[in-house]
Amino acid sequence: MTTDSADTLPTPARDVSVILTAYNEAPRIEATLAALALAFPGAPLWVADDGSTDATADRARAAGARVVRSERVIGKGGAATPAAWDALHDARATDRGRNQKLIFVLCDADLGASALELGALADAVRRGETDVAVAAFATRVGGGVGLAVAFARWAIHRRSGLSLRAPISGQRALHAGALEDVLPFAAGFGMEIGITIDAARAGHRVSEIELELSHRATGRTLSGFLHRARQLLDFLRVYLARR
């Protein structure tokens, strides 16, 4: 993360704060943070570390990020919620809080260099084209047979009326008002569909933008199928909680 002062940066992103969710992402988090520093010069980068057992937190701090760490695994939504509150309070407590269009970018820590593409999400919110911009991967990477994603699409449509191509994408941008309306995040892997349903029910516009992104995807292995089974259970919990 760059340490140059805001007035020496080419195009300072004074209205943006970035929140990364991470679990054992030491091999990729430095590249992701470096790309985000280029996409959003001068923006504070927050890392929500969900009890990583590797060097994720240390490498994030060394790169200049602000780390909000859980000492044990509590799930994605649970780990991201305090980081989001901290980012929101920090933005409003500083001079940036005078800007009525504060923007918060949520993303996964495994994007690597492709995180540079996320500027398009913030731009869409900044221009007033949407309240919540969701990244849809232009190219599918990994994954299983699609059951978890299909259920997520169905659950979102049933609870909010929205039809999304990328219902569980962790790459999103939203303005401060929308962020407040979706906090606290739904527990575990239900975080993203919870954001979508809660934002739509609060009257916020949700739009998808196709981006050339890459990430560390789970494949059709035993661990991959177990991961998606846990996702599906979390999705079901969100769906039932929002009747």
N, C-alpha and C positions, 0 to 999 in steps of 0.2 A: 504494500500500500504506500502511495506516495506521501511524503511528509512536507512537500512544498506548501507554502502559505497560499490561502485562497486567492489572493490578489495576483499571484504569479502563475496561476493555472490558466490554460488557454480558454476553456469554457467551464467555469465552476458550476457544479450541480448543487447550488446552495439550497434548493428546495427538496432534495432527495436524501432519504436514509435507506440503507440496504440491510436486510436481515437474512442471514444465511442459516439454514438448518443443517446440522452436521452430526453424523455418528460414524466414528472411525474412518474419517476421510483424510488422514494425514498425507497420503500420496498425491491428492489432487487439490487440497484446499488452498495451497499457496498460488497455484496457477489460476484458480477461480478468483481469489482475492485480487490478484494482479490484473486480471481482465476487468473486474468490476471497478477497480481504481481508474482504469482507462475509460470505461463507459460512463462513470459518474465522478469526475475529478473533484476531489475535496469533500465528497460525501462521506459521512461516518459509516463504517462497515461493522455491523454487529454480527457475532456468531453465537447462535444458540446451540450449545454442545450438549447432546443428550447422553451424558455419561460415557463418553468415548474412553476406551481403554488404551488407545494408541496416543500418538503425539499431536492429535488434532488441535487441542487447545493451545499447546505450546507454540506450534507453528503459526496458528492464527494470531496469537499475541505478538510473535516476532515479526509478523507481516503488518502490524499496526492495527489490527482489528480489536474491537471491544468484545470480550468474551463473557457470555452469561452461561455458566456451566452448572448442570445438574451432576451431583456426585454419583448418581445411579441412573439407570435407564428408566425414564418415566414416559416415554413415547414422544413422538414428534410434536404433536399439538401442545402437550404439557410443557415441553422444553422451549418451544417457540413463544409461548404466551408471555413469560416475564421479559424476554428480550424485546418483544414488540412493545410492551408497556414502557420499558426503559427508553427505547428509541423514540416513542411518541412524546414522553415527558421531556426528554432531552431536547428534541426539536422545538418544542413549545417554550422551553425555558431559555433558549438562546435567541439571538437576533433573528435566526431563521423563523422563529415562531410568529414573527410579524407578517410573514407571508401566509395568505389565506389558502394557498394551494400547496401545502406540504404534501409530498408524495413519498410513499413507502413501497419499496421493492422487496418482495419475498422471493427467495430462491433456494435451491438445494446446493450444497457445497461441492458436488461432484461434476459441475458443468465444465470445469477447466477453462480453456481459452474461449470456448463458445459463449461464456457469460457476457462477452462484449456485446452480443446481440440484444441484451435486455434493455438497452437504452430505448428501443422502439416502444416498449411497454410504457415506460415513464412518459415518453413523448405523447402517446395517445391520451393519457390522463391529463397531462399538462395542457394539451390543446382543447380539452373539454369534450373529446369525442366519446368518452366512456368514463365510468367511475371505477370500474374494476377491469383491468386488462389482463387476460390470461394467455400465456404462450402455448401454442400448439406446435409440437415438433413437426417440422417439414418432413423428416425421415424417421420412421419408426426404428428404434434401437432395442433389441432384446424383447423380453416379455414372454408371457405364456399363451394360453389359448384365448384370452380376452374375457373370461368370465367376470373378474373383478371390475374391469373397466365398464363392461356392459351393465353390470348392476349399478355402478356409480352413475352412469348416464340415466338409467331408469329412475333411480332414487331422486336425482336432482330434478328430473322432469316432473315426477309425481309431486314433489314438495314445493317446487317453485315455478313450473311451467317452462323452464329453460331447456333447450336442446343444445348440448355441447359436444364438440368433437374430442376435446381433451379435458374430461371432467376431473381428473386427479392430478393435473399438472401442478407442480410446486412452484412454477415461475409466474409471478403475478405482480402487478403494480396497482395501487389504490390510493386514493387521497385520504387525508387524516380522518375526515368524517366517516368514510366507509370503514376504515380500520377500527375506529371506536365501536361501530355497530356490529362488528364480527368478533370482537374480543369478549371473553376469552375464547381462544380457538378450541374447536372440538378436539377431544382426546385422540392421541395416537395418529394413525394414518387417516382418520376421518377429518383431519384438519381442512383439507382442500374442499371437500364437498360441503363441509359445514360452512366455510367461508362463502361459497357460491350460494347456497340456500339462504343463509342469513342476510347476505348482501341484497339478493333479489327481493326477499320479503320486506326489507327495509326501504325498498324503492330505488335502489341503486342500479344503474345500468351495468351489465356484465357483457364483455365482448371478448372474442378470441382473435389473436394475431399469430399468423404462422411465422415461425422463426427457424433458422438453421441452427439447432442446438444439438449437443451430444451430452451423454452422461453415462455413468457406470450402471448399466442395466442388469437386472437379474435374468438369467436364462431359464431354459427348461430343464432344470436340475432339481434335486430334492430340496436343497435350500431355497431355490427360487420359488418352488411351489408352496413351501411352508410360509415364505414371506408373503406371497399373494393370498394365502389362506388367512393370515393375520390381518392383511388389508381388508379382506372381505368382511371379516367379523367387525372391524372398526367401522366400515361403511354401514353395516346393518345397524349398529348402535346409533349412529348419527341419524339414520333414516327413522328409526323408532322414536328417538328423542325429539324429533321435529314434526310429530303428528299434529 
